[in-house]
Amino acid sequence: EGNEPGDSAKITYSELLHKVCQFANVLRSQGVKKGDRISIYLPMILELVVAMLACARIGALHSIVFAGFSADSLCERILDCSCSLLIT
């Protein structure tokens, strides 16, 4: 369910697994490995869940910064966790 009334989507576990594996491969191609720190700056959408699960799948730590935060707040969180990649 999305934030707006009537905004919803359906996905099967199989489709979710496929998307997560695809994104995990994208992260690996960018040099992300187990133990790396990644910041995720997205609204409450399906891609946020896919990014979180892809990070968990390869063993990368993730920090979620919701899209309503300011650029300064995002910058502070990136610096605090010493992240190597930002997903937007």
C-alpha positions as CSV (number, residue, x, y, z in Angstrom):
1,E,0.0,0.0,0.0
2,G,1.3,3.4,-0.9
3,N,0.9,6.7,0.9
4,E,-1.9,7.9,-1.4
5,P,-5.4,6.3,-1.3
6,G,-5.7,3.8,-4.1
7,D,-2.0,3.6,-4.6
8,S,-1.1,-0.1,-4.3
9,A,0.7,-2.9,-6.0
10,K,0.9,-6.6,-5.8
11,I,4.0,-8.7,-6.1
12,T,4.6,-12.4,-5.6
13,Y,7.5,-13.8,-3.5
14,S,9.0,-15.2,-6.8
15,E,8.9,-11.7,-8.4
16,L,10.4,-10.1,-5.3
17,L,13.2,-12.7,-5.2
18,H,14.0,-12.0,-8.8
19,K,14.1,-8.3,-8.3
20,V,16.3,-8.6,-5.2
21,C,18.7,-10.9,-6.9
22,Q,18.9,-8.5,-9.9
23,F,19.7,-5.6,-7.6
24,A,22.1,-7.6,-5.6
25,N,24.0,-8.2,-8.8
26,V,24.0,-4.5,-9.6
27,L,25.4,-3.8,-6.2
28,R,28.1,-6.4,-6.7
29,S,29.0,-4.9,-10.1
30,Q,29.5,-1.6,-8.3
31,G,32.1,-3.2,-6.0
32,V,29.8,-3.6,-2.9
33,K,30.8,-6.5,-0.7
34,K,30.0,-8.0,2.6
35,G,30.4,-5.5,5.4
36,D,30.2,-2.4,3.2
37,R,27.9,0.4,4.4
38,I,25.2,1.7,2.1
39,S,22.7,4.6,2.5
40,I,19.3,4.3,1.0
41,Y,17.4,7.6,0.3
42,L,14.0,6.6,-1.1
43,P,10.3,7.1,-0.3
44,M,8.1,4.3,0.8
45,I,8.1,2.4,-2.6
46,L,8.7,-1.2,-3.6
47,E,12.3,-0.3,-4.7
48,L,13.1,0.6,-1.1
49,V,12.2,-3.0,0.0
50,V,14.2,-4.4,-2.9
51,A,17.3,-2.3,-2.0
52,M,17.1,-3.3,1.7
53,L,16.8,-7.0,0.9
54,A,19.5,-6.9,-1.8
55,C,21.9,-5.3,0.8
56,A,21.0,-8.1,3.3
57,R,21.5,-10.7,0.6
58,I,25.1,-9.7,0.0
59,G,25.9,-8.9,3.6
60,A,26.1,-5.1,3.3
61,L,24.9,-2.9,6.1
62,H,22.2,-0.4,5.1
63,S,21.0,2.8,6.6
64,I,17.7,4.1,5.5
65,V,17.1,7.8,5.2
66,F,13.5,8.6,4.2
67,A,13.1,10.9,1.3
68,G,11.4,13.6,3.4
69,F,14.7,14.5,5.1
70,S,16.7,17.5,4.0
71,A,20.0,17.4,2.1
72,D,21.9,18.4,5.3
73,S,20.3,15.5,7.3
74,L,21.2,13.1,4.5
75,C,24.8,14.4,4.4
76,E,25.2,14.0,8.2
77,R,23.9,10.4,8.1
78,I,26.2,9.5,5.2
79,L,29.2,10.9,7.0
80,D,28.2,9.3,10.3
81,C,28.1,5.8,8.9
82,S,30.9,6.2,6.4
83,C,28.9,4.8,3.6
84,S,30.4,3.8,0.3
85,L,27.3,4.0,-1.8
86,L,24.1,6.0,-1.8
87,I,21.0,4.5,-3.4
88,T,18.4,7.1,-4.6
